[in-house]
């Protein structure tokens, strides 16, 4: 089931996939390497589990080796709402029938003439939606310290090599309730997720 949310202040339409198996699977795909990344920062995890939305918990709840509990909230963003919808269809079709699709980008024709699936300035569009997603998630409060992971790793035209340009466009909001905010991107070709701190 998909619910459409309209961000009135920023004019952004965000499609939120409710807690179904695809959402949970994608969150866990990001959470596993992020938990490994946290080890390099001195935050080791003894165990983790899925959070309970009905109890107001973040996506992932971790028990540190010091016995303290902390959370990980994973917020995915895409180039635009059509891209999010297309990715959902691609993932569903791939899971069901093994079908694949191609996403392209161009900069030599006007936006009004772009065919479906073609994205102009993908990094700028992804950064704008990641910023709106971060602002939206900063309105949430959890009863434990939390990390926020802005997941751009599913965006096929943006990679970890684009991180400096992406980070230059992202600003952690004043009063952000998360101790640290990270951007997740994938390396070209390998698909390995890399995490960059947003300041």
Order of alpha helices (4+ residues) and beta strands (2+ residues): beta-beta-alpha-beta-beta-beta-alpha-beta-beta-alpha-beta-alpha-beta-beta
